[in-house]
Amino acid sequence: MIKKINTEQIKVGMHIHDLNCGWMGHSFLTNSFAVRDDKTIQKIWDTGVREVYIDTQKGADIQEGQPEADVSIHLNQQMREIAAQDKGDGHHVSLGEEIPRARRIHVEANRIVRGLMEDVRLGKQIELEKVEPMVGNMVDSVFRNPNALLPMALLKNHDTYTFEHSVSVCTLMVAFAREMELSRDVILQIAIGALLHDLGKAKISDEILNKPGKLTDEEFDAMKGHVAHCISLLADMPGITPLELEVAGQHHERFDGSGYPNRMTGEEISLYGQMAAIVDVYDAISSDRVYHKGLPPTVSLKKILEWSDHHFNHALVHRFIRSVGIYPSGTLVRLDSGRLGVVIQQQEKNILEPLVRVFYHSRQNHYIQPEIIDLSKSKDNVASCEDYEKWNIDPQQWLS
Ligand SMILES: [Fe+2]
C-alpha cells in the first residue's frame, strides 16, 4: 500500500515511494528509494519536507499514516468545497476580442524580461520605466478577461524557461490579486515584484541554471543565492517600492519556516510574499523542465493544496484555486463522452463547469469538428485531466 506519513515517523527499513517535494531542491538521486540508515532520515529532515509517501509492500510499515487513496478522496472533497464558494462578477470582454491583445502583450512581456536579464548579466542598470507600462497592460488584460492571458502561462520552452516563468508568475499573481480584490495600485506593485522575482537568476551560471540532471548540495546552495542577488539588484533600482521587494525577496519563504533565505514563518511573511510563494510553486510544477515533466494544472493545484497543510497559507491556497479555477483555462480534459478538449473559459459562478473546446475523440482516436461545449448546459462532464504529450497534441495550436 502507498501511504502518507509524517517525516518524523520515517524508520530505517521503510521504502520512500515519493519524497513529495516537487519544488524543493534536494540531492537524492530520485524521489523514490529505500531508507537504509539514520543518515538518510536526517537528510530527508534537512530538506524541510514534512510528509512523504511510503510503499509498504517494498519496505516496513507502521500503524499510523493515511492511505494514498484517502488522501486523494480528501483533496477532491476540498476542491469541490472550494468550487462551491460563491464567486463575484464575470468578464467584461469576450475571449475572441481579448486573445489577439493578450498574445501581443505576452510576446512583449517575454521580450522585456529577456532584455532585463541580459542587462543584469552585462552589469547595466535596470530601468523600471520599461517595466511599468507593460505590467499595466498585463493587469488590464487579466481584468478584461483572464482566460486570454492565463493559458499562455502554460506555453514554455526549455531554453527560455527562466523569463517565461517570470511572465507566467506575473500573470498568475494578477489573477490571484483580482480574486483577492486588492486595489489597482497594490496589484501593479506586486505584479512588478512577481515579474522581477527571479531576476537574481541572471547572476547564476548557465551550467547550474540549465543543468539537465540533479543539482549537488553546493550547486543548490548557489541556486538559492538568486534571492539575495535579486534583493540587492532591486534595492539599487531607483523607484522600487517595499511591496515589490517583499514579493521578490520572500517568494521562497514557506509558512512553516522551511523556506529561504530567512526561514520566516507564518505571518512574518507578508501577504504578498505568501501569494508569490504559491504562484511560483504552481507555475514551476506545472511546467516542463529539462529534469521533470510538468503536471497537468489540476494535479498541480491538488499538490499545492496538499502541501498547504504545512508549507503554504491554507486559506490563501483556496483563494488562489478560485482565481484560476479547478480546471484552469488551457487544461486538456477528457469528457465522459470520450471527447477531448481544452478548457477555454471559466464560468465564474461554477468553476467545475467551464467552457471546453472539444476537437478530438479519445475512443475513436481521431480529430473531430471543433465545437465549444458549455458544461453548465451540457450533460457531459469532465472525466479526467489529460497530458497533451500523451495524446500527441500540440498545446501551441490550442492555447495561443
Ligand atoms: Fe525563485
Residues whose N, C-alpha, C, O or C-beta is under 5 A from the ligand:
A	BS01	LIG	H197 D198
